[in-house]
Every structure is written in structure tokens, then in C-alpha cells.
Amino acid sequence: LVIEGMMMNKRIFVLYTGGTIGMCQSEQGLRPDTALVSEALTPFAHQFDFDWWVCEPLIDSSAVTLANWQDWLAIVVEKLPDYDGILILHGTDTLAYTANMLALALQGVNKPVVLTGSQLPYNAVNSDAPLNLATAVASLAWEDWAAVAIAFHGQLFPAVGSSKVSTETAEGFANWHFGAWARWSAEQGWHHKRALPAATNAEWCVQTWNPQAQVACFYLIPSLPMAYLAQQIRTCTTPTMILQTYGHGNAPSEAVWVDAIRAYIERGGLVLNISQVAQGCAAAVYAQGDALRTAGVINGGKCNIETANALLTFACGRADAAAYVQNQLKQWNLL
């Protein structure tokens, strides 16, 4: 930013939700802590002015709820007009789930919203946190891009399609279908750049979800009796359901469970079929998948579980739920 010939620091709003990045050791194991606030971003203070919002309480991201997401979205929407970008520090377990929710909520957003975390606490030996923070901050230094993104291990990923893929290495996230928008290192800066969504002056709106939204999820394995699964579906009371099936969205065609799926849809339920495969695509390819399609199941294309969860959370309670999901699948290039 330049005002009357003087270079001004960018203003970044930091939402600290908790997670490993700021944890310290306790008798019970790692727990969230506030010490991170005083040190994590000081290496970048010459370039940015950071304002922190420390959530109370800080949480392990495996405890995230719809209420947390609502609170965080409200904070982001309130603060975004006054800042050049948003940095969200988040635990890695559900970081991709949160990123997908924000991406759907903030469609057309006119500033960058970047999430990061780490596999090891900031002060741990060989922690990946400094690199992840540097990657996130470097992305916020870019001009003229706007989207919800994940910065991790020297890469910037689009939120939609991203997943946590490792607990064992620093390369904790990937986006199997859409890849990384760019890579960063202290030595090279940004490289392998691709086109990012451009910032515009167009009006953008916030999409919200029903606070009572409920999504069921069933993961198929060959040893799972279809009669047992059929019974679970017949008694399922959630308005939406994810099926994680094989390959291109294939599944057993036994009448007992296909009939249960059909009955669930006939009483108003919405079923989204996604592939278990990390780089899978649920589509009308094999005859084996026709029974589900005929029953009224929607094929989720390239949807991963994180994106599917966000789509159905937003779809809950909508009169046009099926049309909404189909439209979003096309809009995000998932089909």
C-alpha cells in the first residue's frame, strides 16, 4: 500500500482458533496455549501490521463444531472490510473441513483468506510451523488475488478439494484434483505459479447454513453386511447423507440396501455419492454403479469428504437442496 509516496504495511487480521501450532505440553498431552501470540509473527512485523483475535477457548481442531464455524465466519465477515487479508491459525485435523466451509460461505470474496497450522508446535525441535507461517504470510503479500486457501509446507492450495493426507510428515496437505496454486521457499520465493482467482470490486455475499444441519456418512467396505447398512439407512434421521463408495462411485447392488437408499430419498433425504479414492471421481462409468444412480443418488464427481461435508451442510434445510448441490458441483469444477 502506498499513501502520498510512503509505503504502508499491509494490515492482516489473525484469527487464532487453537491447534498444534500453538500447543504446549501438559500431563495429559499437547494442549492449546496463547504463548504463540507474542512470537509467531514477529519475523514479519516489518512488512505487516497484525491484529490478533484469540478464540476463547482455544480448541483442538478435532473438537470443532458447527457453532465454532458460525462464530469464526461472523468474525471473518466483520473484520474483512478493514483489513488487506485474513490469516487463520487452525489445528490440522479439521483444517481442510473449515477451509471448505469458508470457501462455500465466502464465494466471490474480494480479499485473501488463508488458513495454516502445523504438525508440530511452533517451539518444538524441527517444527514445520515457521515454514507454514512464512508460506501463509508470503501469500498475503501478493497483490490482486482473492480466495480461501490453505498454506502448508511451502505450497498454497485452493480450499475446495484439499485434504489432510499425513500425520507423519511435514507435507500434511494435498489437493489431488486441483493441485497447488504455487510453491514457496525462502531461497526461491514463489515459483511454479498458476493463475489464482483475481480480486475484483464486485459485491460478494455471505452464504450461511442451518445451525441444526446434520450430515450422515457411510464408508463402504467389503466386510460390511448390506443388510446391516440398509437397517442404518432406514432408521437414519439426518436430512442428508454421504456415501463413500469404491472407485468411480461403484457399490454393491443388493436390493436390500438399494431399496433402503431409495426409500430414504423418497422421504426427502439427499444422498451424495463420493469416491473413497484420494484422486477419485464418482461418475456414471460402470454399470455396477447404476443401481445407486437409478435410486436417485447424486454423483459427487471429484468431491473429497471435506468438500462433500461442506456441500451437504449448506444444503440442509434448503427447499432446493438437490439443485443447490448440483449447481455447486459444476461451479467448483467438480464434475
C-alpha positions in Angstrom: 0.0 0.0 0.0 1.3 3.5 -0.9 -0.1 6.7 0.6 1.3 10.0 -0.5 4.6 8.4 -1.5 5.0 6.4 1.7 4.9 2.7 1.7 2.4 1.4 4.3 2.4 -2.0 5.8 -0.5 -4.3 4.9 -3.0 -4.9 7.7 -3.7 -8.5 8.4 -6.3 -9.9 10.8 -5.2 -13.0 12.5 -7.8 -15.4 13.9 -6.2 -17.9 16.2 -8.6 -20.8 16.9 -6.1 -23.2 18.5 -4.4 -26.3 17.2 -1.0 -27.9 17.4 0.8 -24.8 16.1 0.4 -23.1 19.4 0.2 -26.0 21.8 2.4 -26.7 24.8 3.0 -30.0 26.7 0.8 -30.9 29.7 0.3 -34.0 31.8 -2.5 -35.1 29.5 -0.6 -34.4 26.3 -0.4 -31.4 24.0 -3.0 -28.6 24.7 -3.7 -25.2 23.2 -1.8 -22.2 24.6 -1.6 -18.5 24.0 2.2 -18.1 24.0 2.2 -18.2 20.2 0.7 -14.7 20.0 3.8 -12.9 21.3 6.3 -14.5 18.9 5.0 -16.4 15.9 4.6 -13.4 13.5 7.3 -11.0 14.8 9.6 -12.0 12.0 7.2 -10.4 9.6 6.3 -7.2 11.6 8.4 -5.0 9.2 6.1 -5.8 6.4 2.7 -6.3 8.0 0.6 -5.0 10.9 -1.1 -7.9 12.6 -4.2 -7.7 14.8 -4.9 -10.8 16.7 -8.2 -12.4 17.8 -7.6 -15.2 20.2 -10.6 -17.5 20.5 -11.8 -18.3 24.0 -11.5 -21.1 24.5 -8.7 -22.2 22.1 -9.6 -25.7 20.9 -8.0 -28.8 19.4 -9.5 -28.8 16.0 -10.8 -32.4 16.4 -13.4 -30.8 18.7 -14.7 -28.3 16.1 -18.5 -27.8 15.8 -20.9 -26.1 13.6 -21.2 -23.4 16.3 -17.4 -22.8 16.0 -17.7 -22.4 12.3 -20.6 -19.9 12.7 -18.6 -17.8 15.2 -15.5 -17.8 13.0 -17.4 -16.9 9.9 -19.0 -14.0 11.7 -15.6 -12.7 12.8 -14.1 -13.0 9.3 -17.1 -11.2 7.7 -16.9 -8.4 10.3 -13.2 -7.9 10.0 -12.5 -8.4 6.3 -13.6 -4.9 5.1 -11.0 -3.3 7.4 -8.0 -5.5 6.5 -6.0 -6.5 3.5 -6.4 -10.2 4.3 -7.2 -12.8 6.9 -4.9 -15.3 8.4 -6.5 -18.2 10.3 -4.3 -20.4 12.6 -6.1 -23.7 13.0 -5.4 -27.3 14.0 -4.6 -29.6 11.1 -7.1 -32.4 11.9 -10.1 -30.4 10.6 -8.4 -27.5 8.9 -9.5 -28.7 5.4 -13.1 -29.1 6.6 -13.1 -25.5 7.9 -11.4 -24.2 4.7 -14.1 -25.8 2.6 -16.9 -24.4 4.7 -15.4 -20.9 4.4 -14.9 -21.3 0.7 -18.5 -22.0 0.2 -19.6 -19.3 2.6 -17.4 -16.6 1.1 -17.9 -17.2 -2.6 -16.7 -14.2 -4.6 -14.7 -12.9 -1.6 -12.6 -9.9 -2.6 -9.6 -10.5 -0.4 -7.4 -13.5 0.6 -8.4 -15.7 3.5 -5.5 -18.1 4.3 -5.5 -21.0 6.7 -2.5 -22.7 8.1 -1.3 -24.7 11.1 1.4 -27.2 11.8 2.2 -30.8 12.5 4.5 -29.8 15.4 4.2 -26.9 17.9 5.9 -23.7 17.0 8.7 -24.1 19.6 9.3 -27.8 19.0 12.6 -29.0 17.6 12.4 -29.1 13.8 8.9 -27.7 13.8 7.2 -27.1 10.5 5.3 -24.1 11.9 7.8 -21.4 10.9 7.8 -22.6 7.2 4.0 -22.8 7.2 3.6 -19.3 8.7 6.2 -17.9 6.2 4.3 -19.5 3.4 1.0 -18.1 4.5 2.4 -14.6 5.1 4.2 -14.6 1.7 0.9 -15.4 0.0 -0.8 -12.5 1.8 2.0 -10.2 0.3 0.7 -11.0 -3.2 -1.4 -8.4 -4.9 -4.7 -8.8 -6.6 -5.8 -12.3 -5.6 -8.8 -13.3 -3.5 -9.9 -16.7 -2.4 -10.0 -19.1 0.6 -6.7 -21.0 0.6 -4.5 -23.4 2.6 -0.8 -22.6 3.0 1.2 -25.5 4.1 4.8 -26.9 3.6 5.7 -24.3 1.1 2.5 -24.7 -1.0 -0.7 -22.7 -1.5 -3.7 -24.8 -2.1 -7.3 -23.9 -3.1 -9.6 -24.8 -0.2 -12.0 -26.8 -2.3 -10.6 -30.3 -2.9 -7.9 -30.1 -0.2 -7.4 -32.8 2.4 -5.1 -33.6 5.2 -3.0 -36.5 3.9 -0.4 -37.2 6.5 0.2 -37.1 10.3 3.8 -38.4 9.9 5.5 -35.8 7.7 5.5 -32.1 7.3 3.8 -32.4 3.9 0.5 -32.7 5.6 -1.9 -31.5 2.9 -2.6 -32.1 -0.7 -5.2 -31.3 -3.3 -5.2 -34.3 -5.6 -7.5 -32.9 -8.3 -6.6 -29.2 -8.4 -3.0 -29.2 -7.2 -1.2 -26.3 -5.7 -1.6 -22.7 -7.0 2.1 -22.1 -6.2 5.1 -23.2 -4.3 7.3 -21.1 -2.0 10.7 -21.3 -0.4 12.9 -18.8 1.4 15.6 -19.3 -1.3 13.3 -19.1 -4.4 10.3 -17.2 -3.3 7.2 -18.1 -5.2 7.6 -20.5 -8.2 5.5 -22.9 -10.2 2.8 -20.3 -10.1 -0.6 -20.8 -11.6 -3.4 -18.4 -12.1 -5.2 -17.5 -8.9 -8.7 -16.1 -8.6 -8.4 -12.4 -9.2 -9.6 -9.8 -6.7 -12.5 -7.7 -8.0 -14.5 -4.8 -6.8 -17.7 -6.8 -7.4 -20.2 -7.2 -4.5 -19.9 -10.5 -2.7 -22.4 -12.1 -0.4 -22.1 -14.5 2.5 -23.8 -17.8 2.4 -24.9 -19.3 5.7 -26.1 -22.7 6.8 -28.8 -24.1 9.1 -27.2 -24.3 12.6 -29.1 -27.5 13.1 -27.6 -29.1 9.9 -26.9 -32.8 10.2 -24.9 -35.0 7.7 -24.6 -38.7 8.0 -21.7 -40.6 6.4 -21.3 -44.2 5.5 -18.0 -45.7 4.3 -18.3 -49.0 2.4 -16.0 -51.9 3.0 -16.4 -55.4 1.6 -17.0 -57.0 5.0 -19.9 -54.6 5.8 -23.2 -56.6 5.5 -25.5 -54.8 3.2 -28.5 -55.8 5.4 -26.9 -54.0 8.4 -26.2 -50.9 6.3 -29.7 -51.0 5.0 -31.0 -51.0 8.6 -28.9 -48.0 9.5 -30.2 -46.1 6.5 -33.8 -47.0 7.1 -33.5 -45.5 10.6 -31.3 -42.6 9.7 -32.9 -39.3 10.6 -30.5 -36.8 9.1 -31.7 -34.9 6.0 -28.5 -35.5 4.1 -26.1 -38.4 3.7 -22.7 -39.0 2.2 -21.8 -42.5 0.7 -18.1 -43.2 0.3 -18.0 -45.9 -2.3 -15.4 -47.6 -4.4 -13.5 -46.3 -7.5 -15.8 -44.3 -9.7 -18.7 -44.4 -7.2 -19.4 -48.1 -7.5 -21.1 -50.2 -4.8 -22.9 -53.5 -4.3 -26.3 -53.6 -6.0 -28.1 -55.8 -3.5 -31.7 -54.9 -3.4 -31.9 -54.7 0.4 -29.7 -51.7 0.7 -30.5 -50.0 -2.7 -34.2 -50.1 -1.6 -33.2 -48.5 1.7 -31.4 -45.7 -0.2 -34.4 -45.2 -2.5 -36.8 -45.0 0.5 -34.5 -42.5 2.2 -34.6 -40.3 -0.9 -38.3 -40.7 -1.3 -38.9 -39.4 2.2 -36.9 -36.3 1.4 -33.3 -37.3 2.1 -30.4 -36.2 -0.1 -27.6 -38.6 -0.9 -24.2 -37.6 -2.3 -22.0 -40.4 -3.6 -18.2 -39.8 -3.5 -15.2 -42.0 -4.2 -13.1 -43.3 -1.4 -10.1 -42.8 -3.6 -8.0 -39.8 -2.9 -7.9 -38.8 -6.6 -11.2 -40.5 -7.4 -14.2 -39.3 -9.3 -17.8 -40.6 -8.7 -19.3 -40.7 -12.2 -21.5 -42.7 -14.5 -18.8 -45.0 -15.8 -19.6 -48.6 -14.7 -22.8 -50.5 -14.9 -22.2 -51.6 -11.3 -22.9 -48.0 -10.1 -26.2 -47.8 -12.0 -28.4 -49.1 -9.1 -27.4 -46.1 -6.9 -27.9 -43.7 -9.8 -31.4 -45.1 -10.5 -32.3 -44.8 -6.9 -31.7 -41.1 -7.0 -28.2 -40.7 -5.6 -26.2 -37.7 -6.8 -22.7 -38.5 -8.0 -20.2 -36.1 -6.4 -17.6 -36.2 -9.1 -14.2 -35.1 -7.7 -15.6 -34.3 -4.3 -13.5 -35.3 -1.4 -15.0 -35.9 2.0 -14.2 -32.3 3.2 -15.9 -30.7 0.3 -18.8 -33.1 0.4 -19.4 -32.3 4.1 -19.5 -28.6 3.3 -21.9 -29.0 0.4 -24.4 -31.1 2.4 -24.1 -28.9 5.5 -25.1 -25.9 3.3 -27.8 -27.9 1.6 -29.5 -29.0 4.8 -32.9 -27.3 5.2 -32.9 -25.8 1.6 -36.1 -26.4 -0.5 -33.8 -26.7 -3.5 -31.2 -28.8 -1.8 -30.5 -31.2 -4.7 -30.4 -28.4 -7.3 -28.1 -26.4 -5.0 -25.6 -29.3 -4.7 -25.7 -30.0 -8.5 -25.0 -26.3 -9.1 -22.1 -26.1 -6.7 -20.6 -29.2 -8.1 -20.5 -27.5 -11.5 -19.4 -24.1 -10.2 -16.4 -25.6 -8.4 -15.4 -27.8 -11.4 -16.0 -31.0 -9.5 -18.0 -32.7 -12.3 
